[in-house]
Amino acid sequence: QAIQAINGHTDMSAEEFTNIIFEKIDVNNDGELTLEEFMTGVERDEDLMDLITKNFDLSNVLKVIQNG
């Protein structure tokens, strides 16, 4: 949530974000994601890759830390 707030992407809650991830890439629907499922799912879904990239971009976080 903090990273999303710093990056200005607060239009989605952490729960909503997580649900989207699981809906798109939990291929065996077991409620768990293996690293393999995650990597394969992200590689196959350009929209999901964009969503994750925007939500976990740490460059603005580093700026906040550097500027105090």
C-alpha positions as CSV (number, residue, x, y, z in Angstrom):
1,Q,0.0,0.0,0.0
2,A,2.8,2.4,0.8
3,I,4.6,1.8,-2.5
4,Q,1.3,2.3,-4.3
5,A,0.6,5.5,-2.4
6,I,4.1,6.9,-3.2
7,N,3.7,6.0,-6.9
8,G,0.2,7.5,-7.0
9,H,-1.5,4.2,-7.8
10,T,-4.1,4.2,-5.1
11,D,-7.1,3.3,-7.3
12,M,-6.9,-0.3,-6.2
13,S,-6.6,-1.9,-2.7
14,A,-3.9,-4.4,-1.9
15,E,-6.7,-7.0,-1.7
16,E,-8.0,-6.1,-5.1
17,F,-4.5,-6.2,-6.6
18,T,-3.9,-9.7,-5.0
19,N,-7.2,-11.0,-6.3
20,I,-6.4,-9.9,-9.9
21,I,-3.0,-11.6,-9.7
22,F,-4.6,-14.9,-8.5
23,E,-7.5,-14.7,-11.0
24,K,-5.1,-14.3,-13.9
25,I,-2.3,-16.7,-13.0
26,D,-3.3,-19.3,-10.4
27,V,-3.8,-21.8,-13.2
28,N,-4.5,-24.8,-11.0
29,N,-6.9,-22.8,-8.7
30,D,-5.3,-24.0,-5.5
31,G,-5.2,-20.6,-3.9
32,E,-1.4,-20.6,-3.9
33,L,1.1,-19.3,-6.4
34,T,4.4,-21.1,-7.1
35,L,7.2,-19.0,-8.4
36,E,6.8,-20.9,-11.7
37,E,3.1,-20.0,-12.0
38,F,3.9,-16.4,-11.2
39,M,6.7,-16.0,-13.7
40,T,4.8,-17.8,-16.4
41,G,1.6,-15.9,-15.8
42,V,3.4,-12.5,-15.8
43,E,5.3,-13.4,-19.0
44,R,2.1,-14.3,-20.8
45,D,0.0,-11.3,-19.8
46,E,1.2,-7.9,-20.9
47,D,-1.5,-6.0,-19.0
48,L,-0.5,-7.9,-15.8
49,M,3.2,-7.1,-16.4
50,D,2.3,-3.4,-16.7
51,L,0.1,-3.5,-13.6
52,I,2.9,-5.1,-11.5
53,T,5.6,-2.8,-12.9
54,K,3.6,0.3,-12.0
55,N,2.6,-1.0,-8.6
56,F,6.1,-2.1,-7.6
57,D,8.2,0.6,-9.1
58,L,10.6,1.5,-6.3
59,S,12.3,4.5,-8.0
60,N,10.0,6.9,-6.3
61,V,10.4,5.2,-3.0
62,L,14.2,5.6,-3.3
63,K,13.7,9.3,-4.1
64,V,11.6,9.7,-0.9
65,I,14.3,8.0,1.2
66,Q,17.1,10.1,-0.3
67,N,15.2,13.3,0.2
68,G,14.4,12.4,3.8
